[in-house]
């Protein structure tokens, strides 16, 4: 059974120590404008959560769970078709897009011979 006198004494002690706002009923200051604001915040939160779930949704590919984001994004080539070196260098990305080779292969095989490279010439195994 609740002892209402004890609850009242505790509330009075809290109000005395921390101020009267600490023991007020939160519904006492609630109005239609605050309710509308709260509903808008809930809608924004739900939209953000749905977007996050969509971005992080997983799909099974060959027995491995992968993010759908990775499956829909165009993958960039990381291995040089000439020397077969795997690289994360931004410099290599630039040369891979322009000359279809890494920076080192560009310096060794393409620089100064761009016309020959553009016509399709590539080094053979004996040249490497």
N, C-alpha and C positions, 0 to 999 in steps of 0.2 A: 504494500500500500504506500502511496506517495505521501511524503510529509511536506505539504505545501508551505508551511512556515519555514522549514529548513531551506527549501528552494528559494523562497523570497529573501531570506537572510543572505544566501550565497549571491543572488543577483544584486542585492544592495551593496555587498562588499566589493563585487566586481565593478559596479557602477562608480563607487566611491574611489576605487584605485585607478580605473582606466577610463572613466567618463561614461555618461549616460547612453551614448550611441552604441556601446558594446553590448548592452542588454536589450536593445530595441528589436522588435520583430521586423525582419527584413521586408515583409509584405506591407508594412505601414507606410513606406515611402514609394511604393510601386504604383505606377499609373499606366495608362494606355500608351503613352509615348515611349516609356521605357520598355514596355512589352513589345512594341513594334520594332524598336531598336534591337532587342534581344532576338527576336525572330529573324531579322536580317542577318545578324551575326551567326545564327545557327545555319542559315542557308549558305552563307559564304564558307563556313567551316565544312559543311557537307560536300560542297563543290570541290574544295581543296583536297579533302580526303578521297573523293572519287577519282580526282586527277592523279593523286599519289598512288592509289591502288592500281590504276590503269598503267602507270609508268613502271611499277614494280611487279606486275603480274608475270608469273613464270609459265613456261610451256616446256613440255618434255620433248627433247630432240635426241634420238638415239640413246635413250636411257639417262640423259643428263638434263636437269632443270636449267633452263636458260631464260633470261629476261626477254620478254617480247620486244623490248626496246632495242636489244641487240640484234634480234632477228629481222626487224624491219629497217634498221639503219644500214646504209651501204657500207660495206667493209672496205677499208683501205688496204692496199697491198703493202706488205711490210718486208717481203723478201725480194731482193734484186734478182731479176730474171737472168742477168749476165753472170754475176759471181755467186749467187745464191745466199748472200749474207742477209741475216734478219736484223732490221734496225728500227728504232723508235725515234731517230733523229729527225727534227723538222727540216733540216737541210736536205737530208735524203728524200723526204717527202716531196720537196719542191722539185728536185731533179727527177724523181720517179714520175711525177705528173708531166713534166716537160719532155724528158728524154727517155723515159722508160728504163732508167738505170739509177743506181745510187751515186752519190757524189764522187766516191773514189773511182768508180768505173767511168764517170763523166770525165774526170781529170785524165785518166789513163787512156781511154778509147775515143772519147767524143770531142774534147776540147780542140778547137782548130780544124776539126773534120766534121762539122755539123751537117754539111750537105750530104756527105757519104752516109752518115748515120740516119738522116731523114729518108734516104732512099731505101733503107732496110738492111744495110750491112750490119752484121754483128760478128764479134770475134768467135773463132772456132775453138775447139778444145785445145788444139795445138798452139794457138796464139796466147792463151791464158797462161 
